[in-house]
Amino acid sequence: MKIVLFDLDKTLVDESYRATDSVGLTRALVQAKTNGILCGLNSDTPLPRLLSWHRTLGFDRFQAAPLIAENGALVAIGERTTYVSDSLRSFSALRKAAISRLDRPMESTLAICCDALEAVQNWQVGVNLPFGFKAFVFIDHLRECSFAAWYRSVNKAGHLLRDVRFARKCDSRLRAAELPVSDAQVAWDFNQEYCLTIIRDNEVTKTQGRAQLVQQYGGGCACYMVGDSRIDIIDLPSVVHCAVANASDDLKGLAAYTATSSHTQGCIEILSWIASHGGPARGFCNDKEHPSDASPTVLRNNTRCSHATRRHVQEEGMAIAE
């Protein structure tokens, strides 16, 4: 069996969270199922939102399709959800502390715990949001094992705007606050493009989430990861990486195959390549490293293996070598 895991943001969907070829993706997923390929999602997205995308994009046609959420912290296969991280209580406390720190009525800033992506995409002042505030902080209540806060200012027409200066100010306030998690426990990511802060358990990555699939599917399965950035690197030698055309150079350097198209169309192209040339790959049972050992040394070793794999694909045009 071949299992293909797709990142969501800037991979299956573009920066505006739209599939660039939804009809083509539907056809590709139908063909993948016919070819015996199991497709799933592996994203930093929280599980409830990932389940919605799972249905919207057509992944629900696969029985027990794997869903790896919050950068590997949760794994859902069918009706079963496994928590890879045990930090639920810490992040619940972090959300409360963040609201206290970022809610500034005297500065006309209101912090709200809600479905943050829904808020920044669709909410409007005077409809979903009260008048009288110059800025809003939306803290994502869908996340269980991580934290995300989206920062938006309000223009004269009442529209929410990405404001890097305001976002940096809020991020700095969070960093200076007394929070219920230590710097040693978490990885901190300020995303200037989306104007948001994400805080994760620093011991949880997409590698750990993928390792849970071993227990479900056992050995002999070939695993592929399709993404657009370094965070999509699964630090195990049995995983074959593929990149969409808009991917970062470091992921392209590791990829066995890089699509000529971006986003959804690139994913369609990659699925076609996997069906025709993307195997055999090493199965789950051949992983030598433990997921918790994701050190820089292991990553460098994996980089060398991946470059060798990529050269073999380019030279032979088909099989992935061990």
N, C-alpha and C positions, 0 to 999 in steps of 0.2 A: 504493500500500500504506500502511496505517496500522500503526505500531508503538507499542505501549503498554507502558511500563516501570513496574513496581510496586515501591515500597519494601516491605520485609517487616515490621519491628518497628512495632507500633501502626498499621499500615496493612492489610496482608493478614491479619496475626494480631494478637491483643490482647496486653496486658501479660504474660499467662501463656503466651504462644506457642501460642495455640489459634485455629484458624479459627472465627469465630462463626457461619458458615453454609457448611460445606464442600460440602453437596449443592447449594446454590444457586450456589456458585462453580464447581463442575463443569459445571453447566448453562450458566452464563454463558460459560465458556471454550469449550465446544463450540459455542455460538452465535457467539462471536467468530471462531472458526476458519471457520465456515460463511460469515461475512460478510467473510472475507479479511483479518481483523485478526490481526497477529502479536503475541503477548504474551510478555513476558520480565520479569526481575527486575533491580532496580538498588538494591543495599543495601550497608550497611557489613559485612554478614555475610561471613565467610571462604568461599572457593569450595567446599570439600568440604561444608560445612553448607548452602550455598545450593543445591548440586546435590541434596541430600536433600530440601529443601523444594520444589525444582523438580518432583521426582517425587511427593511427598506431596500437593501442592496441585493436581496435574494439568497443570502446564505442559509436561510431556514429550510431550503430544499435539501440540505445535507442532514441526515440523521445524526444527532449527537455531535454537531460541529463544535470544535473547541473554541472557546472565547477566553482570551487572556487579557485581563483588565488591569488598569492602574499600574502600568509598567511592570506587570508580572506579579502583583500582590494578590490577585484573585484569579482563579481558574474555574470556569464553568464548562462542564461537559454534560449535555442533556439536563437532567434535573439536579445534578450534583454540583455544588460550588465548594471549592477548597480555598481556604485562606492561607496563602504562603507566608504572609506577614502577621505577626501577633500584636500589631501596633494600633488596633482600632481605638482603644481607650485614649491613647496619647493624642491621636489626631482629632478625636471628638473634643478633647480639652483645648487643643490648639485652635479649633474653629471659634470656640467661645472667647478665648483670649484675643484672637485677631479682631473680632467684632468690637471688643472693649477698646482695643488699641486704635482701630481705624475709624470708628464712628465718631465724627467730630461735628456736632450740631453747630457749634460756634463758628466753624469754618465752612458751614453749609455742605458738609460731606456726610452722606448716610451710608452705613454699611448694612447689607442685607444678606442673610443666609437663604439661598434659593437654588434653583436650577440655573447656574450662572451662564451657561451657554445660551439657553433659551432667553435669558434676560438681555444679554448683549446683542443678540440677533433680532429680537422681536419686541421687547418692551419699549413703551413710550411714556414720556412724562405727561401726566394728566390722564393717562389710561391705566397703566400698570404701576406707575411711580408717582409719588406726590410732587406737587409744585414746591418751589422755595429752596431747592438744593442746587448747588453748582456742580456737584460731582457725586458719583456713586461708586461703592465697592461691593461687588457681588462675590460672595463666598460660596463655593459650590457645595451644596448639602448632599449631592449624590455620591461624593467620594467617601469611602470608608477607611482606607488605609493610606491616604495621602491628603494633601491640602492644596487647594487652588483658589486664588483670589484674582478677579478680573477688575481692572480699573477703567472707569469711563468718566469723562467730563461732559457737561451739557452746554450746547451752544444756545444762541439767542432764540432759535426756532424750537428749542426743546428736544433736539436730537442728541443721542448718545454718541460721543466721539472718542476714538483712541487718542490718548494724550500722554505721550512718553514722559514729559516732565512731571505730570501729576502721578503717573505710575511709578516713576523712580522715587518720588517723595514718599509714597505709601510703602514701597518695598523697603526703603531705608528705615521707616518707622517700625516695620515689623522686625527687621534685623536688630534694631536697638532695644526691642521690648524684652521683658522677662517672659519667656515662653515656656510651656510645659515639656519642651523637648530640647535637648542639647545639640550643639553643632556637630558633635561626634556621632549623633544618632541619625542625622538627616542629611540629604543632599538638597541643596537650595538652587533653584533655577529661576532667574528673572528673564522672561521672554519679552524683549522690546518690541518685536513685530506685532504680537497679539496683546501687549500691555497686560501681562499677568504674571503672578508669582506662583510657582509650583514647588511644594516641599514634599519630599518623599523619604521613606525609610532607605537609608543609604546601603542597606544590605540586600535590598530587593531590586532585581533587574528583570528584563524580559528573558534572560537566561534561566533564572529560577522558575519563572512561570512555565517555560517550555519544558523544563525537567519534569513537571507534573504529568505531562503527556506520556512519559515512560510508563507510569503506573497504569494508565488506562489502556494503552495500545501495545505495550510490550516491545520486544525487539523485532528487528526486520523491517521496520517502517522507515522510509526515507523522508526527511523533514526539510522543507524549504522555507526561508523567511524573505518576504518581499517588503522593502522599505525605502525610505528617502534620506535617512540620516544615521549618524553614528549610534544613536540610542537604539536602533533596530538591529544592532549586531548581537547575535546569539553566540556567546563565547564557548562554544562546543564544536569540536572538529567534525561531528556528524551532520551538522547543519549546513546546507548549501544556501548562500546568500544571493539574492537577485535585487537589482536596483532599477527604479524608474528613471527616466531621463533627467528629471529635475533633482535627482539625489545629490547629496554632498560628495565631494571627491574622495573622501576617506572610505565611504561605503562602496562607491564605484570601484575603488582599488581592491576591495575584498570580494566583489561580486563575481560569481561564475558567469552571470549573464546580466548585461545592462540593456534595458529597452531603449529603443529609439524614440519612444513617445513618453509623455509625462502623465502623471496621475492615472485616472481610470484606464485610459487607452494603453498606457504602459503596462498596467497589470494584466490586461487582456493579452497583450503580446507575450508577457512572461508566462502566463498559463499555457499558451500555445507551445512555447519553447519547452516547458517542463513536460508536457504531454508527449512531445516528439523526441527531445534530446536530453531531457533533464535527469537521467538516471543511467545506471543504478548509482545510488548514493549509499553511504554507510548507514546502517540501522541504529536504533537507539541503544542497543546493547553494547555498541562499540565505543561509547563515550568513556574516555579515560579520566577526564577531569571531573571534579565535583563542582556543582554549580556555585557553592559557597566560596570556592577558591578563585573567584574572578579577579585575580591580581593582574597588575600590568605585565608581569612576566608571562602569564598564561595568554593574555591578549596578544602579546608579540608573537608567541608561538603559533597562535591561531591565525594571525595575519600571514605568516609564512606559508602555512598550509593552504590558506585560501588563495594566495597568489599562485601557488603551484597548481591548485585545482583550476583556476581561471585559465592559466596557460594551456593546460591539458585540453580544456573545452575548446579553446580557440584553435589548437593544433588538430585535434581529432574531430571536432564538430559535433560531438555527441556525448559520450559517456563521461560521467564524473568519476575520476580516479580516486582511489583511496590514498 
